[in-house]
């Protein structure tokens, strides 16, 4: 039995439905935690193929789980489907969702033969909500031996650099006053951000090359003739790994404290999401993915790099995981640019849906049929130490 050919044939039979799913999600972008239609449509393709879907798992209305088979090797395939404000699916999560469903459907005819349980997990709110972190904490991945997904990008990458990140909301509170008649009575919360951003700019010259600090002021006042009493911003603090992030964050917080000290405003810093950890790509799964993607004609040139953060990192520190990138023709645009959103429903994006689905499915076939890899995954899920994520 040529099990890989069976997977190919199963995927071919659903190709048009998968491309239609990608386009449908793209045409109706929904933000984190609000992916009511996208999650329903994604789950619907699985249920239409005859597989039972459990919606709203772990008390998350836009999450779902669809398990196929009952074999001892349990593999999760993660589907993302949230979009970004203003620029929609500029991260191509419509492609991720369709590829995840495609991988599950390609493997469905093989689960009994290969001793597999394949669970497609709908994971909401990757864009700053930490959906996978919540699902992980609430037990959605209990008993899982491996977790896989594929992400669109301008290039093919097996092991993109996934950094740890803290996402925070920074709030300054001052005191209103007439900006001309009594400015001395005011405490300017907006000025606190000026001081803080200046301090962060000076801090950058002393950071590691892999450290990043960036953000936006989302409210800095209402009218020009009133000293603003309230200012609010959102910032991301990134570092190579969790250890470096824990060292970096207090340094950044002191920059925000400087704004408060200089102006007399009070400061509040609130986490917007759980910390996203760095990612440890499983070498056996990653090498298998590369071989299968290359067999599909995907090239992996040397010297290309891409850095981002994702809640898939949190999974990878507890479950052997991969998060490769699959290329589409974006005309030079990269993720989180409007041109990438437009490219995410192009012919090359449709090919990425199908190639990504098949490469993931064939990687799972390898995991199930390669004795050393299978045995390691089966033993690793029960012995892998839980990292300290405090």
N, C-alpha and C positions, 0 to 999 in steps of 0.2 A: 504494500500500500504506500503510495506516494503521498504522505500526509501534507506536505507543503503544497502540492498541487491541489489537494482538496481544499485547503485554506484559500488558495487563489481563486478557485472556482466559486467558492461560497461568497467571497468578496465581490467577484464580478457580478454575481446575481443581484447584489444589493447596491451596486455602484451608483445608479441613478438616484436612488433614495438617499444615499449619503451626500451626494453633491447637492441635492435639493435641500437637505437639512442644513448644510453649511450656508447656503444662500438665504434660506429663510431666517436663520438666526442673525445673519449679518444685516438683513433688511430691517430688523426690529431690535436694535441694541437696548439692553437693559443693564442697569448698574448693579454693583455688588448687593447681594441679599434681595434684589428685586427681580431675579431672573425667572419670573413665573412662566412666561411663555416658552423661553428657551429650554428650561428644565423639562417642561411638559413635552415639548416637541422632541427633545433628545430621547427621553424615556419612551416616547411614543413609537419611535422607529424600532426599538427593541421589543416592545409589546406587540407591535404589528407583525413581527417575525415569530411570535409565539412564545416569548419569554416573559416570565412573571417579573414585574417591577414593583419595588416597595418605595413609594414616594414619601417625602418628608421625614427621612431617617434622622435619628439623633435630635429630634425636635427642631430641625432646620427645614422650613417649608419648601425651599428650592433645592434641597439635596435629594438624591435618590440612590437606590442600589438595585442592581439586576444581576443575580447569580445564575450562572449556567454550569450545569454539571455538579458532581459531588465527589470528585477525586481528591486524593490526599494533598497534591500540590496546589496551593491556593494563590492565584495571581490576581492582583487588582489593576485595573486600567482606569486611569483618572480622566474624566471629562470636565473641562472648564467651559464656561459659556457666558461669563459676565463681560461687560464692555466698559469703556472709559467715558467720562463726561466729555461732551462736546465732540470728540473725535471717534466715537463709536468703537468698532472692532479694529482699532489700530494695533492691537496685539494679536489679532487673528484667532481669538478663542472660538469663533465659529468653526474654524478648521480643526482645532483641538477636539471639540465635541464630536464632530463627524468622524474623525479618525479613531477616537476611542470606541465609538459605537461600531465602526467598521471592523476594528480588531476583534471585538467581542463576537460579532457575527461570523467572522472568518474562522474563529476557533470553535464555534458552537458544534459543528459536526464531528469534532475531534476529541471532545472532552472525555468521553468514555474510553476511547482507544488510548489516550495519553495519560489517563489518570489525573485529570485536571478539574479544578473549580476555577472558573473565570468570573470575576465580578467587575462589572462596569459600574463605577461609582461617580455619580454626578456631584461635583465638588464646587459649590458656589463661592463667590466673593474672593477669588484669588487676588483681584486688584485692590489690595489694601484691607481686606476683611479677615483674612486668615481662615477661610473655610475649612481647609484641610487640617489645620491645627485643631479646630473645634471638633471635627469629625474624629481625628486621632484620639483626642482626649476623651471623647464620649464612646469610644469602642468600635467605630465603624470599620477599622482595619485590624481588629483583633483576629488572630489566627491566619493573617495574610503572610505569605512567604516572600512576596516580591511585589513591587508597585512600579508601573510604567506609564509614561505618557510621551507625547511628541509635540513640540512647539514650533510654529512657523517662524521663519526668520529670513533675512536676505541671503543666508548661507547655510550650508550643511555643517553641523557640528555634532560630534559625539558627546563631548564633555564640556559644555559651556561653563564659564566661570559664574557660579551662583554664590553671591555674597550674603552675609547676614545683614539684617536691617531692622532698625526700630523706627516706627512711624509714630510721630507725636503731634499733638495739637498744643500750641503755645498761646497762652492768653495773658495779656497785660491789662490791668485795671488801674486807671488814673482818676482824674477829676475834671469835669467839664468847666469851661469858663469862656467868656467872650474873648476871642482871639485878639481884638484890638482894645476894647475898653478895660479888660482886666486879665491880661494873659498871665500875670504873676499869681493869680489865684488858681490857675490850672495845673494839672499834672498830665503831661502828654504821653498817652499810651502808645501812640504811633511813633514818637521819637525813641521809645524803648527798643523798637524793632530796628531803627537806624543804628543804634549803638550795638545791638546784638549782631546784626549782619556785618557790621564793620569788624567786630571782634572775630566772627567766624571766618571772614576773609583773611584776616591776619593769621588765624590759627592754621589755615590750610597749608601755609609754607612749612609747617612743622609736622604734618601728617605723613603717614605711610602712603606710598603711591596707590595702594589698594583701598584707602579710606576715602569716603565721599560724604559730603554734607550738602544738602540742597533742599529748598523749600519755597513756599510762596506765602505772602501776606494776603489773606482772603478778606480781611476787613481792617481798614486803618482809620476809619472816621466816616462822618456823614456829610458835613458841609465845611467849607473852608474857614468860616468865621467862628467856629466852635472848636476849642481845644478838645481833641478826641479823648474820651475817658475809657474807651474800650478798643482794643486791637487784638486781632486773632490771626494766627498763621498755622500752616501745616508743614512739618519738616520731616525729612528722612535722613537717618544716620546709618551709613553703610560701612562695613568692614569685611575683611577677608574671611573671618570666621567668628564664631561666637565669643571666643576669648578676646580677640581684638576689639570687638564691638563693646564688650563690657568695659574695656579700658578707654575707648573713645567717647562713649556717651557722657560720662561726667565732665569731660573737657568741653563738650559742646554745651552742656547744661550751664556751665559756668559763664559761657558767652551770653546766654539768655539772662542769667542772673546779673551780669554787668549792666544790661539794659535797664533792669529794675533798679539797681543801685544808683545808676546815673540820673534817672528821671524821678525817682520816688514812687514809681508805679509798683503795684504788687504783681507777682508772677505765679502762674499755674501752668504746669506741664502735665498733660494727660496722654496716656497711650491710646492711639487710635485703633490699634490691632495688636494681636499677640506678636511677639518677636518672631521674625522669619530667620531661621538658622541658615548657615552655609549648607552646601550640598556635597555629599560624598557619593559620587557615582559608582555603582557596583561594576567592577572591571569585567567580570564574566558576562554580565548582561550587556554592558556597553560594547564589548568586543563583538558579541554576537549581533547586536543591532547594526554595527558598522558593516559587517560582512553581508548581512541581508540587504541593507540599503545599497551597498555597492553592487550587489547582484541585480538590483533594480535600475542601475545606471546612475546612482547618486555618487558624486565625487566629493572627497574630503581633503581639499588642498591644505597644505601646511601654512602656518603663519597667520591664520585667521582666528580672531578672538571676538567674543561677545560677552559682556558682563551685565547681569541683571539679578534680581532677587525674586524668590518665589516660595510659597508655603510648601512646595514639594520638598524643599530642603529639610523641613521638620520631619517629613516621612522618612527621608533617606538616612537620618541618624538613628532610626529605629527599625526600618525595614529595608532590605536591599532594593535599591531603586535606580532608575535612569530617567533622564529628562533631556533627550537629544533634541536638536533643532533640525528642521527640514526646510530646505530652501524653496522660496517662490520668487518669481521675477517681479521685484518691487521697483525697478527703475532707479535703483540707488537709494531708495528710502529705507529707513530702518524702523523697527517697531516703535510704536507710540508717535508716529507721524501720520498726518492725514493721508498722504500718498500710499502709505502701507495699508491703511484701511481700504482704500480703493482697490489695491492689488489683491486683497484677501478674498475677492470673488472673481478673480481672473482665471483664465484657462490653466495657468501654472499653479494657482491655488487649488483648483479642483484636482489637479494631478497630485499635489501635496497631500490632499485628503486621502487619496487612494494609496499612494506610496507609503504614507505614514502609517496608515492602518495595516497594510500588508507587512511592512517592516516590523512593526510591533508584534503582529500575530506570529510571524516566522521566528522572532526572537523568543516568544513563549514556547513555540514548538521545540526550539533548541534547548530551552531550559528543561522541558519535560523529557527530552530524549537523550540528553548528554548526561551520562551517569554522574560524573564528578560535580557538574553544576547542579543537577537535581538534588543530589544528596546534601550538598552544602546549603542549598536554599531550605530544604526540609529541616535541617538541623539548626540553621541560623535563626529561624523565626522564634524558637523557644529559648535560645541561649543568648541572643543579642542583648547587651546591657542597655538599660534606659539612660540616655544622657542627662546631665544636669542642665536644665533649661531655665533655671531660676534667674 
